[in-house]
Amino acid sequence: KVLARTFCPIWNHEETFSFQFTEAILEHFLKGEAQFTIYHRFLESVSLGENVGRNLEIGNSVISLAPLVTNDTNRISGWFNVYSSNGGIMVG
């Protein structure tokens, strides 16, 4: 989620999705994962050079979907590592 014209990111963002579980979806959730890519969005006034876009990829995070169907709360919660494009863990 992006806040325009601010340097204040949104932390602890929550999103809710509803699914009608079929056998195929259940199997996918048990074995699957979600990948999130994290970007830094530059302000329009920042000069980045001609080879840099407005959004700079910071890294990505991969999260198992199994807790959605295997625990009592049916939710995923916690802190997740963010990995740089070269595979190293980013600590901030």
Stockholm file with secondary structure:
# STOCKHOLM 1.0

chainA/1-92         KVLARTFCPIWNHEETFSFQFTEAILEHFLKGEAQFTIYHRFLESVSLGENVGRNLEIGNSVISLAPLVTNDTNRISGWFNVYSSNGGIMVG
#=GR chainA/1-92 SS CCCTTCSCCCCSCCCCCCCCCCHHHHHHHHHCEEEEEEEEECCTTCCCCTTCCSEEEEEEEEEESTHHHHSTTCCCCSCCCEECTTSCEECC
#=GC SS_cons        CCCTTCSCCCCSCCCCCCCCCCHHHHHHHHHCEEEEEEEEECCTTCCCCTTCCSEEEEEEEEEESTHHHHSTTCCCCSCCCEECTTSCEECC
//
